[in-house]
């Protein structure tokens, strides 16, 4: 096992994804493309590299490690973004609303999947990404459902692009209709997919809007834990576990929960927290490089168009529903 991870091709594969990740994070700082985000940029670079130069087979082990193992480490570290005490004391109503958003997302995706007769794996992953927390949710759920890397990459790509477009639209809609900052923040946090997209849109609502946006969004991120275990047991039951009833538990979700608890009850200095946050982003971006390399343009044409249409329509429906809910509550 040790020899495997000290293998030259393995190390080169890790180094390759690290290099592309650093380039992507650098590009994400540029004025024009900063709203796209490093995750989408890394995914796109990986995809373009695959189409032009082909998959770098000689360093596949390291790339696969980044796409799978490092991605799970990033999800575990994602737990440092959650504070259970804050969510329970101030955001319990957000948990109720977030549960509604998740249920609506899965129901709509299921209905569209039946109506459009499209890729059910991608649609299920998009339901998780739309309802919970974008790429992180898709990554966690794909590990549980044993989805193909290609389906995972396509889903993350779609959720990143569509979510970013919606976030940019929100920044114009809020001021245009003179929306109350708290309503705007709640609306953004309940309907947008990624935390980065919520931050992008929430800034328009000032301090009050941003606080409400993050609280409602982090409540949805917290729901990744129970939803993941529900999906895990549902898939285990559908696929008929062995006679002893054993279930293949994705232990990174257990570590995610442990990290969340530690973060909620143990003080972590801001400088350490910033380092963890940067490491989480770096590992996630490295994983996106590996996932991007797994996708072919043919697959995008065959698999992505119908899910893209469904995602846009469902995102619009969620935006309208959550807007009226946010307006009613405030």
N, C-alpha and C positions, 0 to 999 in steps of 0.2 A: 504493500500500500504506500509506504514512504517513497519507494523508488518511483512509483507512478507520479507523485506530486513533485518529485525532483527532476523528472524527465525534462530534457531541453525543450522539446516541442510543447510540452504542457506550460512551461514557464513563458515561452514565446507567445503562446496563445493568450495568457493572462496579460502580458505586456502589450499585446496588440489591442485588446479591448480597453486597457488603461489609456493607451495613447489616444485612441479615437474618442474615448470618454472625456479626456482633458481638452481635446480640440473642440468637442461639442459644447463643453461648459464654457470655453472661451468664446465661442461663437454666440452663445446665448447671452453674452454681455453686450453684444452690439445693438445699437438703437433699433434697427429695422427688424431683427429676428428675435429680440429678447422676449417678446410676448409668446413666441412659439414654445420656448422652454428647452432645456438641455435634453430631456428624455426623448422628445419628438425628433430633435435634431440628430441625436445618436442613432435612433431607429432608422431615420432616413438615410444617414451616411452608410450604415450597415447594409441597407437594402440596395442602395446605388452601387456600392462596392461589389455586392453579389452579382448584380446584373452586368457590370462592366468587366470585372476581373475574375468572377467566379468565386466559389467558396474556397477559402484557404485551407484545403484539406490537411496539409502538413502540420497545422497547429490546431486542428479541431478539438483535441482534448481540453486545452486551456480555454477555448472559446465556449465550449459546452459547459465547463465548470463555471464560467462567468454567468452564462445565461440561466443556469439552474441553481447552483449552490450559493453564489454571491447574491443572487436575487433573494433567496430565502433569508440570508443574513441581513439584507437591507430591510426586509419586512419585519424581522425581529427588532431591529434598531428603530423602526418606525414607531414602536411602542413608546419611545421617549417623547413623542409629540402629544401623548395623551395624559391628562390629569383626571383620574377617576373622582377625586374629591370635588373638583370644580364642576364636573359634569353632573354628579349626583346632587350636589347642593343647589346649583343654579340652573342646570340644564336638563332636569328630568323631563320637562315638557318637550324639550328638543328631542329626547329619546323617543317619545311618542310620535312626534312629527316625522322623525327620521325613519322610524319603523314603517310609517305610512308611505313614505317616499320609496323605500326599498320594496315593499309589497307591490306598489303600483308599477314600479320599474319591471319587476319580474313578470307580473301579470300582462303588462303591455307587450313586453318582448316575446312572451309565450304566444300571445294572440297574433302578433305580427309574424312570428315564425310559422305558425300554422297557416296563416293567410298567404304568405309569400313563398312558402315551401323552400326555405333557404337553409344555410348551414346552422344547425341547431347548437353546435359547440360554440361557435362565435357569438350567436345570439345570447346564449346563457352567460358567457363571459361579459358581454356588453351590458346585460342586465345587472350583473354585480358591479361593474365599473360605473354605470349610470346611477345606480341606487346608493352605492356606498362611498367609494373613494378612488375612482379612476384606476390608474395603473396598478397601484398596490393591491386593490381588491381583485382585479383581474389576475394578477400574479398568484395571489394566495389561492383563489378558487381554481385556477388552472392546475395547480399542484394537487388539489384534492380530486378533481375530475379526471386527472391524467390527460389533459388536453394536449394536442400537438403544439410544438413550439411555434409552428407557422400560424396556427389559429390564435395563439396567445399574442404573437407579434402584431398580427392584423388587428386584433381587438384593441390593443394598447394604442396602435397608430390611429385608429378611428376615434377612440375616446379622447386622445390628446388633441387632435386637430379640431374636431367638432366642439369640444369643451372650450378650447381657446377662442374660437370664433364667437361662441356664445358669451364668454367673459368680456370680450371686447365690445360686443353689442350692448351688454348690460351697462358698461361705462358711459354709453351715450344715452340709453333709455332713462336711467335714473335721473340725471339732471334735466333731461328734456321734458319729463312729466312732473318735475319738482317733487319727487318721491321723498317721503320722510326717511331720514337716515337709518333709523332702527328697522323700519319695514324693508328698506333696500338691503340692509345687511342680512336680515333673516331670510329674505328671498334668495339672495346670492348663496348663502350657506346651505340652504335646503335643496337648491336645484343644480348648482354647478358640480362638476365631477371631481376635479383634482383640488387639493389644498392650494396649490400654486395659482390655479384659476380663480379660486375664491379670494385669495390675497390680491390678485390683479384687479378683480372687480370691486372687492370690498373697500379698497383705498379711496374710491370715489365717494363713499359714504362718510368719510371722516373717521374720527376715533370711535364714535358710537356705532357707526355702520360696520367698521372693521371688527370691533369687539363682538357684536352680534353675529356677524358672518362667521367668525372663527369658532364661536361657541356652538353654533348650530352645525357647522361642518364637522368639528371634532366629535360631536355627539354621534354623527353618522359613521365616522371612522371607528369609534368605539364599538359600534354594532357589527363591525367586521368579525369580531370574536364570536358572538353567539351565532351569527349567520353562517360562518365557516363551519362550526361544529354541527349545525343543523344540516347543511349540505353534505358534510362528511358522512353522517349517519344515514341520510336519505340515499346517497349513492351506494353506501355499503349494503343497505337493505335491498336496493334494486338489483345490485350485482351479486346478491346472495353470498354473504360471508360464510365461512366454514362452519362446521357443525357445532363448534364451541362458541360461536357467535363473536369471534374476535374481529376487531375493526382495525384497519391500517391507519393509525393516527399520525397525521403530519406534525411531527414534534416541534417544528418551527413555530406553529401556532401556540403551542404550550409556552414556549420561550417568549413569544410575543406578549402573551398574557402576563407572564412573570415580570418582564421588563416594564409593562404598563403599570403594574402594582408597585414596583420599586420606584418608578418615576413619580408616582402619586404620593408616596409616603417618605421618601428620602430626599433630602436637599442635595441638588446638583449645582455646582457653581456655573455661572453663565458661560465662562470661557470653555469649560468642559462640555457643556451642552452644545455650544457652537461647533466644537470639534466633532461631536457625535452627529450633529445635523449635517455637516459637510461630508462626513464619511458615509452617512446614509445615502446622500445624494450621489456621491461618486460611485458607490457600489451599484445603485439602481441604474445609473447611466451606463456603466460597464455592461450590465446585464442587457440593456436595450441594444447595445452594439451586437451582442451575440444573437439576440432575437431577430434583429433586422437582417442579419446574414442568413437566417433560415427561411426567408420569404422570397419567392420568385414572383415576377410580374404576372406570369400566367395565373398563379394562384390568386393574386389580387383581383384580376379581371373576373375570375370564376367565382371567387368566394366573397369579395368585399362589397360589391355594388349594392346588392339588396340589403345587407346589414347596415350599410351607410345610410341608405334611404330611411330604413326603419329607425335608426339612431337619431337622425335629424327630426323626424316627425315626433318620436317619443320625447325627445328633449324639449321640443316646443310645447307638447302637452304638459310635461312636468313643470315647465316654466310658468305656464298659465295657471295651473292648479296651485302651485306653491305661492304664486303672487297673490292670489285671492285669499289663501290661507293666512299668509303673512299680514295682509291688510286687515283681515278680520280680527286676528289676535291682537294687533296693535291699535 
